[in-house]
């Protein structure tokens, strides 16, 4: 879902795409193992395509072990 939303933002080329991506990173990555580290990387990114690449890399890196953290 996160990547779908980011793809939509990239296709629209809106001025505030980077800000929106950073905002939604906060919502979509809570409760996901490694989510805090991903958010730090996203917050440091300057370009929308860089953020999309970070998200793709994060979720592709460990497809076999679940990232959801149940407390």
PQR file of N, CA, C, O and H, with PARSE charges and radii, in Angstrom:
ATOM      1  N   UNK A   1       0.812  -1.184   0.000 -0.4000 1.5000
ATOM      2  CA  UNK A   1       0.000   0.000   0.000 -0.0000 2.0000
ATOM      3  C   UNK A   1       0.866   1.262   0.000  0.5500 1.7000
ATOM      4  O   UNK A   1       0.575   2.220  -0.716 -0.5500 1.4000
ATOM      5  N   UNK A   2       1.901   1.256   0.784 -0.4000 1.5000
ATOM      6  CA  UNK A   2       2.792   2.421   0.869 -0.0000 2.0000
ATOM      7  C   UNK A   2       3.404   2.721  -0.489  0.5500 1.7000
ATOM      8  O   UNK A   2       3.438   3.875  -0.915 -0.5500 1.4000
ATOM      9  H   UNK A   2       2.137   0.477   1.366  0.4000 1.0000
ATOM     10  N   UNK A   3       3.879   1.709  -1.157 -0.4000 1.5000
ATOM     11  CA  UNK A   3       4.515   1.904  -2.462 -0.0000 2.0000
ATOM     12  C   UNK A   3       3.505   2.388  -3.495  0.5500 1.7000
ATOM     13  O   UNK A   3       3.843   3.197  -4.358 -0.5500 1.4000
ATOM     14  H   UNK A   3       3.852   0.771  -0.811  0.4000 1.0000
ATOM     15  N   UNK A   4       2.278   1.904  -3.416 -0.4000 1.5000
ATOM     16  CA  UNK A   4       1.234   2.340  -4.335 -0.0000 2.0000
ATOM     17  C   UNK A   4       0.964   3.834  -4.167  0.5500 1.7000
ATOM     18  O   UNK A   4       0.841   4.568  -5.148 -0.5500 1.4000
ATOM     19  H   UNK A   4       2.003   1.246  -2.715  0.4000 1.0000
ATOM     20  N   UNK A   5       0.875   4.261  -2.941 -0.4000 1.5000
ATOM     21  CA  UNK A   5       0.650   5.680  -2.663 -0.0000 2.0000
ATOM     22  C   UNK A   5       1.821   6.513  -3.178  0.5500 1.7000
ATOM     23  O   UNK A   5       1.623   7.566  -3.784 -0.5500 1.4000
ATOM     24  H   UNK A   5       0.975   3.665  -2.145  0.4000 1.0000
ATOM     25  N   UNK A   6       3.030   6.039  -2.934 -0.4000 1.5000
ATOM     26  CA  UNK A   6       4.217   6.771  -3.395 -0.0000 2.0000
ATOM     27  C   UNK A   6       4.260   6.846  -4.916  0.5500 1.7000
ATOM     28  O   UNK A   6       4.637   7.878  -5.472 -0.5500 1.4000
ATOM     29  H   UNK A   6       3.191   5.184  -2.441  0.4000 1.0000
ATOM     30  N   UNK A   7       3.883   5.774  -5.592 -0.4000 1.5000
ATOM     31  CA  UNK A   7       3.860   5.774  -7.061 -0.0000 2.0000
ATOM     32  C   UNK A   7       2.876   6.819  -7.578  0.5500 1.7000
ATOM     33  O   UNK A   7       3.139   7.497  -8.571 -0.5500 1.4000
ATOM     34  H   UNK A   7       3.577   4.936  -5.141  0.4000 1.0000
ATOM     35  N   UNK A   8       1.743   6.939  -6.894 -0.4000 1.5000
ATOM     36  CA  UNK A   8       0.761   7.939  -7.283 -0.0000 2.0000
ATOM     37  C   UNK A   8       1.344   9.351  -7.127  0.5500 1.7000
ATOM     38  O   UNK A   8       1.177  10.192  -8.010 -0.5500 1.4000
ATOM     39  H   UNK A   8       1.529   6.388  -6.088  0.4000 1.0000
ATOM     40  N   UNK A   9       2.014   9.604  -6.027 -0.4000 1.5000
ATOM     41  CA  UNK A   9       2.624  10.916  -5.809 -0.0000 2.0000
ATOM     42  C   UNK A   9       3.698  11.215  -6.852  0.5500 1.7000
ATOM     43  O   UNK A   9       3.790  12.338  -7.350 -0.5500 1.4000
ATOM     44  H   UNK A   9       2.150   8.921  -5.310  0.4000 1.0000
ATOM     45  N   UNK A  10       4.500  10.221  -7.179 -0.4000 1.5000
ATOM     46  CA  UNK A  10       5.557  10.408  -8.177 -0.0000 2.0000
ATOM     47  C   UNK A  10       4.960  10.728  -9.547  0.5500 1.7000
ATOM     48  O   UNK A  10       5.504  11.550 -10.285 -0.5500 1.4000
ATOM     49  H   UNK A  10       4.425   9.309  -6.775  0.4000 1.0000
ATOM     50  N   UNK A  11       3.851  10.087  -9.886 -0.4000 1.5000
ATOM     51  CA  UNK A  11       3.255  10.321 -11.195 -0.0000 2.0000
ATOM     52  C   UNK A  11       2.633  11.713 -11.308  0.5500 1.7000
ATOM     53  O   UNK A  11       2.540  12.261 -12.406 -0.5500 1.4000
ATOM     54  H   UNK A  11       3.409   9.419  -9.287  0.4000 1.0000
ATOM     55  N   UNK A  12       2.214  12.278 -10.199 -0.4000 1.5000
ATOM     56  CA  UNK A  12       1.600  13.601 -10.203 -0.0000 2.0000
ATOM     57  C   UNK A  12       2.621  14.732 -10.156  0.5500 1.7000
ATOM     58  O   UNK A  12       2.302  15.861 -10.530 -0.5500 1.4000
ATOM     59  H   UNK A  12       2.290  11.833  -9.306  0.4000 1.0000
ATOM     60  N   UNK A  13       3.817  14.458  -9.714 -0.4000 1.5000
ATOM     61  CA  UNK A  13       4.893  15.456  -9.635 -0.0000 2.0000
ATOM     62  C   UNK A  13       4.458  16.732  -8.896  0.5500 1.7000
ATOM     63  O   UNK A  13       4.704  17.848  -9.355 -0.5500 1.4000
ATOM     64  H   UNK A  13       4.076  13.541  -9.410  0.4000 1.0000
ATOM     65  N   UNK A  14       3.814  16.539  -7.760 -0.4000 1.5000
ATOM     66  CA  UNK A  14       3.380  17.680  -6.959 -0.0000 2.0000
ATOM     67  C   UNK A  14       4.553  18.277  -6.191  0.5500 1.7000
ATOM     68  O   UNK A  14       5.519  17.585  -5.870 -0.5500 1.4000
ATOM     69  H   UNK A  14       3.614  15.633  -7.387  0.4000 1.0000
ATOM     70  N   UNK A  15       4.453  19.566  -5.902 -0.4000 1.5000
ATOM     71  CA  UNK A  15       5.521  20.255  -5.174 -0.0000 2.0000
ATOM     72  C   UNK A  15       5.749  19.687  -3.780  0.5500 1.7000
ATOM     73  O   UNK A  15       6.878  19.680  -3.291 -0.5500 1.4000
ATOM     74  H   UNK A  15       3.668  20.128  -6.162  0.4000 1.0000
ATOM     75  N   UNK A  16       4.698  19.216  -3.144 -0.4000 1.5000
ATOM     76  CA  UNK A  16       4.829  18.739  -1.775 -0.0000 2.0000
ATOM     77  C   UNK A  16       4.901  17.211  -1.663  0.5500 1.7000
ATOM     78  O   UNK A  16       4.609  16.661  -0.602 -0.5500 1.4000
ATOM     79  H   UNK A  16       3.781  19.221  -3.542  0.4000 1.0000
ATOM     80  N   UNK A  17       5.279  16.531  -2.725 -0.4000 1.5000
ATOM     81  CA  UNK A  17       5.345  15.072  -2.719 -0.0000 2.0000
ATOM     82  C   UNK A  17       6.302  14.541  -1.660  0.5500 1.7000
ATOM     83  O   UNK A  17       5.983  13.577  -0.964 -0.5500 1.4000
ATOM     84  H   UNK A  17       5.516  16.978  -3.588  0.4000 1.0000
ATOM     85  N   UNK A  18       7.454  15.152  -1.534 -0.4000 1.5000
ATOM     86  CA  UNK A  18       8.445  14.680  -0.561 -0.0000 2.0000
ATOM     87  C   UNK A  18       7.878  14.782   0.847  0.5500 1.7000
ATOM     88  O   UNK A  18       8.010  13.850   1.641 -0.5500 1.4000
ATOM     89  H   UNK A  18       7.713  15.935  -2.100  0.4000 1.0000
ATOM     90  N   UNK A  19       7.252  15.900   1.159 -0.4000 1.5000
ATOM     91  CA  UNK A  19       6.656  16.077   2.482 -0.0000 2.0000
ATOM     92  C   UNK A  19       5.558  15.072   2.764  0.5500 1.7000
ATOM     93  O   UNK A  19       5.469  14.533   3.867 -0.5500 1.4000
ATOM     94  H   UNK A  19       7.144  16.657   0.514  0.4000 1.0000
ATOM     95  N   UNK A  20       4.721  14.820   1.767 -0.4000 1.5000
ATOM     96  CA  UNK A  20       3.647  13.846   1.936 -0.0000 2.0000
ATOM     97  C   UNK A  20       4.213  12.443   2.133  0.5500 1.7000
ATOM     98  O   UNK A  20       3.706  11.672   2.947 -0.5500 1.4000
ATOM     99  H   UNK A  20       4.794  15.259   0.871  0.4000 1.0000
ATOM    100  N   UNK A  21       5.258  12.117   1.391 -0.4000 1.5000
ATOM    101  CA  UNK A  21       5.875  10.798   1.522 -0.0000 2.0000
ATOM    102  C   UNK A  21       6.444  10.620   2.920  0.5500 1.7000
ATOM    103  O   UNK A  21       6.306   9.553   3.518 -0.5500 1.4000
ATOM    104  H   UNK A  21       5.670  12.743   0.729  0.4000 1.0000
ATOM    105  N   UNK A  22       7.074  11.649   3.437 -0.4000 1.5000
ATOM    106  CA  UNK A  22       7.644  11.576   4.783 -0.0000 2.0000
ATOM    107  C   UNK A  22       6.540  11.429   5.823  0.5500 1.7000
ATOM    108  O   UNK A  22       6.682  10.672   6.783 -0.5500 1.4000
ATOM    109  H   UNK A  22       7.186  12.516   2.951  0.4000 1.0000
ATOM    110  N   UNK A  23       5.460  12.144   5.634 -0.4000 1.5000
ATOM    111  CA  UNK A  23       4.338  12.062   6.562 -0.0000 2.0000
ATOM    112  C   UNK A  23       3.746  10.651   6.566  0.5500 1.7000
ATOM    113  O   UNK A  23       3.512  10.086   7.635 -0.5500 1.4000
ATOM    114  H   UNK A  23       5.345  12.760   4.854  0.4000 1.0000
ATOM    115  N   UNK A  24       3.507  10.091   5.416 -0.4000 1.5000
ATOM    116  CA  UNK A  24       2.918   8.768   5.349 -0.0000 2.0000
ATOM    117  C   UNK A  24       3.884   7.664   5.777  0.5500 1.7000
ATOM    118  O   UNK A  24       3.453   6.591   6.197 -0.5500 1.4000
ATOM    119  H   UNK A  24       3.697  10.550   4.548  0.4000 1.0000
ATOM    120  N   UNK A  25       5.166   7.919   5.674 -0.4000 1.5000
ATOM    121  CA  UNK A  25       6.137   6.940   6.179 -0.0000 2.0000
ATOM    122  C   UNK A  25       5.924   6.725   7.669  0.5500 1.7000
ATOM    123  O   UNK A  25       6.058   5.608   8.169 -0.5500 1.4000
ATOM    124  H   UNK A  25       5.516   8.791   5.333  0.4000 1.0000
ATOM    125  N   UNK A  26       5.594   7.789   8.367 -0.4000 1.5000
ATOM    126  CA  UNK A  26       5.337   7.691   9.796 -0.0000 2.0000
ATOM    127  C   UNK A  26       4.143   6.774  10.057  0.5500 1.7000
ATOM    128  O   UNK A  26       4.208   5.914  10.935 -0.5500 1.4000
ATOM    129  H   UNK A  26       5.485   8.696   7.961  0.4000 1.0000
ATOM    130  N   UNK A  27       3.070   6.946   9.316 -0.4000 1.5000
ATOM    131  CA  UNK A  27       1.869   6.138   9.514 -0.0000 2.0000
ATOM    132  C   UNK A  27       2.071   4.682   9.122  0.5500 1.7000
ATOM    133  O   UNK A  27       1.667   3.776   9.851 -0.5500 1.4000
ATOM    134  H   UNK A  27       3.017   7.645   8.602  0.4000 1.0000
ATOM    135  N   UNK A  28       2.693   4.461   7.977 -0.4000 1.5000
ATOM    136  CA  UNK A  28       2.780   3.113   7.427 -0.0000 2.0000
ATOM    137  C   UNK A  28       3.842   2.233   8.070  0.5500 1.7000
ATOM    138  O   UNK A  28       3.794   1.013   7.910 -0.5500 1.4000
ATOM    139  H   UNK A  28       3.021   5.197   7.385  0.4000 1.0000
ATOM    140  N   UNK A  29       4.793   2.805   8.785 -0.4000 1.5000
ATOM    141  CA  UNK A  29       5.896   1.986   9.294 -0.0000 2.0000
ATOM    142  C   UNK A  29       5.871   1.766  10.802  0.5500 1.7000
ATOM    143  O   UNK A  29       6.773   1.125  11.340 -0.5500 1.4000
ATOM    144  H   UNK A  29       4.832   3.796   8.915  0.4000 1.0000
ATOM    145  N   UNK A  30       4.869   2.276  11.488 -0.4000 1.5000
ATOM    146  CA  UNK A  30       4.764   1.975  12.924 -0.0000 2.0000
ATOM    147  C   UNK A  30       4.367   0.523  13.106  0.5500 1.7000
ATOM    148  O   UNK A  30       3.481   0.022  12.414 -0.5500 1.4000
ATOM    149  H   UNK A  30       4.135   2.796  11.051  0.4000 1.0000
ATOM    150  N   UNK A  31       5.023  -0.151  14.037 -0.4000 1.5000
ATOM    151  CA  UNK A  31       4.742  -1.550  14.289 -0.0000 2.0000
ATOM    152  C   UNK A  31       5.441  -2.500  13.347  0.5500 1.7000
ATOM    153  O   UNK A  31       5.192  -3.705  13.374 -0.5500 1.4000
ATOM    154  H   UNK A  31       5.742   0.256  14.600  0.4000 1.0000
ATOM    155  N   UNK A  32       6.312  -1.968  12.518 -0.4000 1.5000
ATOM    156  CA  UNK A  32       7.070  -2.806  11.590 -0.0000 2.0000
ATOM    157  C   UNK A  32       8.516  -2.837  12.060  0.5500 1.7000
ATOM    158  O   UNK A  32       9.130  -1.795  12.288 -0.5500 1.4000
ATOM    159  H   UNK A  32       6.515  -0.989  12.497  0.4000 1.0000
ATOM    160  N   UNK A  33       9.052  -4.043  12.202 -0.4000 1.5000
ATOM    161  CA  UNK A  33      10.441  -4.187  12.642 -0.0000 2.0000
ATOM    162  C   UNK A  33      11.361  -3.459  11.671  0.5500 1.7000
ATOM    163  O   UNK A  33      11.309  -3.681  10.461 -0.5500 1.4000
ATOM    164  H   UNK A  33       8.553  -4.890  12.016  0.4000 1.0000
ATOM    165  N   UNK A  34      12.196  -2.594  12.212 -0.4000 1.5000
ATOM    166  CA  UNK A  34      13.109  -1.809  11.388 -0.0000 2.0000
ATOM    167  C   UNK A  34      12.478  -0.533  10.858  0.5500 1.7000
ATOM    168  O   UNK A  34      13.124   0.228  10.137 -0.5500 1.4000
ATOM    169  H   UNK A  34      12.239  -2.413  13.194  0.4000 1.0000
ATOM    170  N   UNK A  35      11.216  -0.293  11.210 -0.4000 1.5000
ATOM    171  CA  UNK A  35      10.508   0.884  10.722 -0.0000 2.0000
ATOM    172  C   UNK A  35      11.143   2.190  11.153  0.5500 1.7000
ATOM    173  O   UNK A  35      11.184   3.148  10.382 -0.5500 1.4000
ATOM    174  H   UNK A  35      10.691  -0.911  11.796  0.4000 1.0000
ATOM    175  N   UNK A  36      11.639   2.234  12.381 -0.4000 1.5000
ATOM    176  CA  UNK A  36      12.275   3.466  12.872 -0.0000 2.0000
ATOM    177  C   UNK A  36      13.496   3.817  12.034  0.5500 1.7000
ATOM    178  O   UNK A  36      13.713   4.982  11.701 -0.5500 1.4000
ATOM    179  H   UNK A  36      11.606   1.455  13.007  0.4000 1.0000
ATOM    180  N   UNK A  37      14.286   2.816  11.697 -0.4000 1.5000
ATOM    181  CA  UNK A  37      15.476   3.052  10.876 -0.0000 2.0000
ATOM    182  C   UNK A  37      15.079   3.519   9.479  0.5500 1.7000
ATOM    183  O   UNK A  37      15.721   4.402   8.911 -0.5500 1.4000
ATOM    184  H   UNK A  37      14.109   1.869  11.967  0.4000 1.0000
ATOM    185  N   UNK A  38      14.031   2.931   8.930 -0.4000 1.5000
ATOM    186  CA  UNK A  38      13.547   3.359   7.618 -0.0000 2.0000
ATOM    187  C   UNK A  38      13.080   4.809   7.678  0.5500 1.7000
ATOM    188  O   UNK A  38      13.390   5.597   6.785 -0.5500 1.4000
ATOM    189  H   UNK A  38      13.509   2.213   9.391  0.4000 1.0000
ATOM    190  N   UNK A  39      12.334   5.169   8.728 -0.4000 1.5000
ATOM    191  CA  UNK A  39      11.861   6.548   8.856 -0.0000 2.0000
ATOM    192  C   UNK A  39      13.014   7.532   8.911  0.5500 1.7000
ATOM    193  O   UNK A  39      12.941   8.597   8.298 -0.5500 1.4000
ATOM    194  H   UNK A  39      12.082   4.529   9.454  0.4000 1.0000
ATOM    195  N   UNK A  40      14.072   7.201   9.629 -0.4000 1.5000
ATOM    196  CA  UNK A  40      15.247   8.085   9.694 -0.0000 2.0000
ATOM    197  C   UNK A  40      15.816   8.290   8.295  0.5500 1.7000
ATOM    198  O   UNK A  40      16.127   9.417   7.908 -0.5500 1.4000
ATOM    199  H   UNK A  40      14.131   6.336  10.127  0.4000 1.0000
ATOM    200  N   UNK A  41      15.953   7.214   7.541 -0.4000 1.5000
ATOM    201  CA  UNK A  41      16.480   7.316   6.173 -0.0000 2.0000
ATOM    202  C   UNK A  41      15.573   8.166   5.300  0.5500 1.7000
ATOM    203  O   UNK A  41      16.045   8.984   4.510 -0.5500 1.4000
ATOM    204  H   UNK A  41      15.701   6.299   7.855  0.4000 1.0000
ATOM    205  N   UNK A  42      14.277   7.972   5.444 -0.4000 1.5000
ATOM    206  CA  UNK A  42      13.317   8.741   4.650 -0.0000 2.0000
ATOM    207  C   UNK A  42      13.369  10.210   5.018  0.5500 1.7000
ATOM    208  O   UNK A  42      13.349  11.064   4.132 -0.5500 1.4000
ATOM    209  H   UNK A  42      13.894   7.308   6.086  0.4000 1.0000
ATOM    210  N   UNK A  43      13.433  10.524   6.297 -0.4000 1.5000
ATOM    211  CA  UNK A  43      13.467  11.929   6.729 -0.0000 2.0000
ATOM    212  C   UNK A  43      14.716  12.643   6.221  0.5500 1.7000
ATOM    213  O   UNK A  43      14.691  13.856   6.010 -0.5500 1.4000
ATOM    214  H   UNK A  43      13.449   9.830   7.017  0.4000 1.0000
ATOM    215  N   UNK A  44      15.807  11.904   6.023 -0.4000 1.5000
ATOM    216  CA  UNK A  44      17.051  12.504   5.536 -0.0000 2.0000
ATOM    217  C   UNK A  44      17.061  12.671   4.018  0.5500 1.7000
ATOM    218  O   UNK A  44      17.862  13.438   3.482 -0.5500 1.4000
ATOM    219  H   UNK A  44      15.827  10.919   6.194  0.4000 1.0000
ATOM    220  N   UNK A  45      16.184  11.964   3.331 -0.4000 1.5000
ATOM    221  CA  UNK A  45      16.133  12.015   1.864 -0.0000 2.0000
ATOM    222  C   UNK A  45      15.614  13.368   1.386  0.5500 1.7000
ATOM    223  O   UNK A  45      14.801  14.009   2.052 -0.5500 1.4000
ATOM    224  H   UNK A  45      15.533  11.341   3.766  0.4000 1.0000
ATOM    225  N   UNK A  46      16.094  13.782   0.235 -0.4000 1.5000
ATOM    226  CA  UNK A  46      15.717  15.081  -0.329 -0.0000 2.0000
ATOM    227  C   UNK A  46      14.802  14.979  -1.544  0.5500 1.7000
ATOM    228  O   UNK A  46      14.129  15.948  -1.897 -0.5500 1.4000
ATOM    229  H   UNK A  46      16.754  13.262  -0.306  0.4000 1.0000
ATOM    230  N   UNK A  47      14.772  13.811  -2.188 -0.4000 1.5000
ATOM    231  CA  UNK A  47      14.009  13.651  -3.428 -0.0000 2.0000
ATOM    232  C   UNK A  47      12.997  12.520  -3.302  0.5500 1.7000
ATOM    233  O   UNK A  47      13.240  11.527  -2.615 -0.5500 1.4000
ATOM    234  H   UNK A  47      15.319  13.025  -1.902  0.4000 1.0000
ATOM    235  N   UNK A  48      11.863  12.682  -3.970 -0.4000 1.5000
ATOM    236  CA  UNK A  48      10.796  11.689  -3.918 -0.0000 2.0000
ATOM    237  C   UNK A  48      11.259  10.323  -4.443  0.5500 1.7000
ATOM    238  O   UNK A  48      10.920   9.288  -3.869 -0.5500 1.4000
ATOM    239  H   UNK A  48      11.665  13.488  -4.528  0.4000 1.0000
ATOM    240  N   UNK A  49      12.023  10.324  -5.519 -0.4000 1.5000
ATOM    241  CA  UNK A  49      12.483   9.042  -6.074 -0.0000 2.0000
ATOM    242  C   UNK A  49      13.415   8.327  -5.105  0.5500 1.7000
ATOM    243  O   UNK A  49      13.418   7.098  -5.036 -0.5500 1.4000
ATOM    244  H   UNK A  49      12.298  11.165  -5.985  0.4000 1.0000
ATOM    245  N   UNK A  50      14.197   9.081  -4.365 -0.4000 1.5000
ATOM    246  CA  UNK A  50      15.092   8.497  -3.364 -0.0000 2.0000
ATOM    247  C   UNK A  50      14.264   7.822  -2.261  0.5500 1.7000
ATOM    248  O   UNK A  50      14.612   6.736  -1.798 -0.5500 1.4000
ATOM    249  H   UNK A  50      14.196  10.080  -4.421  0.4000 1.0000
ATOM    250  N   UNK A  51      13.186   8.458  -1.851 -0.4000 1.5000
ATOM    251  CA  UNK A  51      12.322   7.882  -0.820 -0.0000 2.0000
ATOM    252  C   UNK A  51      11.673   6.596  -1.332  0.5500 1.7000
ATOM    253  O   UNK A  51      11.637   5.593  -0.619 -0.5500 1.4000
ATOM    254  H   UNK A  51      12.903   9.340  -2.227  0.4000 1.0000
ATOM    255  N   UNK A  52      11.170   6.620  -2.544 -0.4000 1.5000
ATOM    256  CA  UNK A  52      10.552   5.426  -3.125 -0.0000 2.0000
ATOM    257  C   UNK A  52      11.560   4.283  -3.203  0.5500 1.7000
ATOM    258  O   UNK A  52      11.213   3.133  -2.934 -0.5500 1.4000
ATOM    259  H   UNK A  52      11.200   7.435  -3.123  0.4000 1.0000
ATOM    260  N   UNK A  53      12.788   4.583  -3.563 -0.4000 1.5000
ATOM    261  CA  UNK A  53      13.830   3.554  -3.624 -0.0000 2.0000
ATOM    262  C   UNK A  53      14.121   2.978  -2.242  0.5500 1.7000
ATOM    263  O   UNK A  53      14.309   1.769  -2.107 -0.5500 1.4000
ATOM    264  H   UNK A  53      13.071   5.517  -3.781  0.4000 1.0000
ATOM    265  N   UNK A  54      14.160   3.820  -1.220 -0.4000 1.5000
ATOM    266  CA  UNK A  54      14.396   3.354   0.150 -0.0000 2.0000
ATOM    267  C   UNK A  54      13.295   2.400   0.598  0.5500 1.7000
ATOM    268  O   UNK A  54      13.571   1.379   1.228 -0.5500 1.4000
ATOM    269  H   UNK A  54      14.008   4.802  -1.329  0.4000 1.0000
ATOM    270  N   UNK A  55      12.052   2.733   0.273 -0.4000 1.5000
ATOM    271  CA  UNK A  55      10.921   1.882   0.642 -0.0000 2.0000
ATOM    272  C   UNK A  55      10.998   0.549  -0.096  0.5500 1.7000
ATOM    273  O   UNK A  55      10.822  -0.508   0.510 -0.5500 1.4000
ATOM    274  H   UNK A  55      11.828   3.562  -0.238  0.4000 1.0000
ATOM    275  N   UNK A  56      11.257   0.593  -1.393 -0.4000 1.5000
ATOM    276  CA  UNK A  56      11.381  -0.644  -2.170 -0.0000 2.0000
ATOM    277  C   UNK A  56      12.489  -1.530  -1.611  0.5500 1.7000
ATOM    278  O   UNK A  56      12.308  -2.737  -1.447 -0.5500 1.4000
ATOM    279  H   UNK A  56      11.400   1.451  -1.885  0.4000 1.0000
ATOM    280  N   UNK A  57      13.611  -0.933  -1.328 -0.4000 1.5000
ATOM    281  CA  UNK A  57      14.764  -1.665  -0.805 -0.0000 2.0000
ATOM    282  C   UNK A  57      14.441  -2.291   0.555  0.5500 1.7000
ATOM    283  O   UNK A  57      14.779  -3.446   0.810 -0.5500 1.4000
ATOM    284  H   UNK A  57      13.757   0.047  -1.462  0.4000 1.0000
ATOM    285  N   UNK A  58      13.795  -1.529   1.410 -0.4000 1.5000
ATOM    286  CA  UNK A  58      13.451  -1.998   2.749 -0.0000 2.0000
ATOM    287  C   UNK A  58      12.574  -3.237   2.693  0.5500 1.7000
ATOM    288  O   UNK A  58      12.871  -4.240   3.341 -0.5500 1.4000
ATOM    289  H   UNK A  58      13.520  -0.590   1.203  0.4000 1.0000
ATOM    290  N   UNK A  59      11.490  -3.173   1.917 -0.4000 1.5000
ATOM    291  CA  UNK A  59      10.550  -4.287   1.880 -0.0000 2.0000
ATOM    292  C   UNK A  59      11.045  -5.456   1.034  0.5500 1.7000
ATOM    293  O   UNK A  59      10.608  -6.588   1.241 -0.5500 1.4000
ATOM    294  H   UNK A  59      11.249  -2.358   1.391  0.4000 1.0000
ATOM    295  N   UNK A  60      11.937  -5.209   0.096 -0.4000 1.5000
ATOM    296  CA  UNK A  60      12.492  -6.301  -0.713 -0.0000 2.0000
ATOM    297  C   UNK A  60      13.625  -7.023   0.004  0.5500 1.7000
ATOM    298  O   UNK A  60      13.919  -8.177  -0.306 -0.5500 1.4000
ATOM    299  H   UNK A  60      12.292  -4.290  -0.072  0.4000 1.0000
ATOM    300  N   UNK A  61      14.260  -6.357   0.955 -0.4000 1.5000
ATOM    301  CA  UNK A  61      15.450  -6.914   1.597 -0.0000 2.0000
ATOM    302  C   UNK A  61      15.175  -8.165   2.409  0.5500 1.7000
ATOM    303  O   UNK A  61      16.054  -9.015   2.549 -0.5500 1.4000
ATOM    304  H   UNK A  61      14.021  -5.419   1.208  0.4000 1.0000
ATOM    305  N   UNK A  62      13.983  -8.289   2.940 -0.4000 1.5000
ATOM    306  CA  UNK A  62      13.714  -9.429   3.803 -0.0000 2.0000
ATOM    307  C   UNK A  62      12.279  -9.901   3.611  0.5500 1.7000
ATOM    308  O   UNK A  62      11.449  -9.778   4.512 -0.5500 1.4000
ATOM    309  H   UNK A  62      13.269  -7.598   2.826  0.4000 1.0000
ATOM    310  N   UNK A  63      12.000 -10.432   2.450 -0.4000 1.5000
ATOM    311  CA  UNK A  63      10.651 -10.886   2.112 -0.0000 2.0000
ATOM    312  C   UNK A  63      10.234 -12.111   2.917  0.5500 1.7000
ATOM    313  O   UNK A  63       9.041 -12.352   3.100 -0.5500 1.4000
ATOM    314  H   UNK A  63      12.675 -10.532   1.718  0.4000 1.0000
ATOM    315  N   UNK A  64      11.198 -12.886   3.398 -0.4000 1.5000
ATOM    316  CA  UNK A  64      10.842 -14.144   4.022 -0.0000 2.0000
ATOM    317  C   UNK A  64      10.505 -14.059   5.493  0.5500 1.7000
ATOM    318  O   UNK A  64       9.751 -14.898   5.985 -0.5500 1.4000
ATOM    319  H   UNK A  64      12.168 -12.691   3.250  0.4000 1.0000
ATOM    320  N   UNK A  65      11.018 -13.103   6.206 -0.4000 1.5000
ATOM    321  CA  UNK A  65      10.667 -13.011   7.615 -0.0000 2.0000
ATOM    322  C   UNK A  65       9.708 -11.835   7.820  0.5500 1.7000
ATOM    323  O   UNK A  65       9.922 -10.739   7.303 -0.5500 1.4000
ATOM    324  H   UNK A  65      11.631 -12.421   5.806  0.4000 1.0000
ATOM    325  N   UNK A  66       8.658 -12.091   8.579 -0.4000 1.5000
ATOM    326  CA  UNK A  66       7.659 -11.030   8.765 -0.0000 2.0000
ATOM    327  C   UNK A  66       8.230  -9.838   9.510  0.5500 1.7000
ATOM    328  O   UNK A  66       9.065  -9.986  10.402 -0.5500 1.4000
ATOM    329  H   UNK A  66       8.484 -12.982   8.999  0.4000 1.0000
ATOM    330  N   UNK A  67       7.767  -8.651   9.130 -0.4000 1.5000
ATOM    331  CA  UNK A  67       8.233  -7.441   9.771 -0.0000 2.0000
ATOM    332  C   UNK A  67       7.249  -6.891  10.787  0.5500 1.7000
ATOM    333  O   UNK A  67       7.589  -5.973  11.533 -0.5500 1.4000
ATOM    334  H   UNK A  67       7.089  -8.531   8.405  0.4000 1.0000
ATOM    335  N   UNK A  68       6.035  -7.432  10.837 -0.4000 1.5000
ATOM    336  CA  UNK A  68       5.047  -6.942  11.771 -0.0000 2.0000
ATOM    337  C   UNK A  68       5.439  -7.337  13.180  0.5500 1.7000
ATOM    338  O   UNK A  68       5.755  -8.499  13.436 -0.5500 1.4000
ATOM    339  H   UNK A  68       5.758  -8.178  10.231  0.4000 1.0000
ATOM    340  N   UNK A  69       5.422  -6.398  14.078 -0.4000 1.5000
ATOM    341  CA  UNK A  69       5.774  -6.639  15.470 -0.0000 2.0000
ATOM    342  C   UNK A  69       4.487  -6.579  16.275  0.5500 1.7000
ATOM    343  O   UNK A  69       3.824  -5.543  16.332 -0.5500 1.4000
ATOM    344  H   UNK A  69       5.165  -5.454  13.870  0.4000 1.0000
ATOM    345  N   UNK A  70       4.149  -7.675  16.883 -0.4000 1.5000
ATOM    346  CA  UNK A  70       2.949  -7.719  17.718 -0.0000 2.0000
ATOM    347  C   UNK A  70       3.352  -7.589  19.176  0.5500 1.7000
ATOM    348  O   UNK A  70       4.158  -8.371  19.681 -0.5500 1.4000
ATOM    349  H   UNK A  70       4.688  -8.516  16.837  0.4000 1.0000
ATOM    350  N   UNK A  71       2.792  -6.605  19.841 -0.4000 1.5000
ATOM    351  CA  UNK A  71       3.152  -6.374  21.239 -0.0000 2.0000
ATOM    352  C   UNK A  71       2.039  -6.790  22.152  0.5500 1.7000
ATOM    353  O   UNK A  71       2.163  -6.668  23.371 -0.5500 1.4000
ATOM    354  H   UNK A  71       2.137  -5.971  19.431  0.4000 1.0000
TER
END
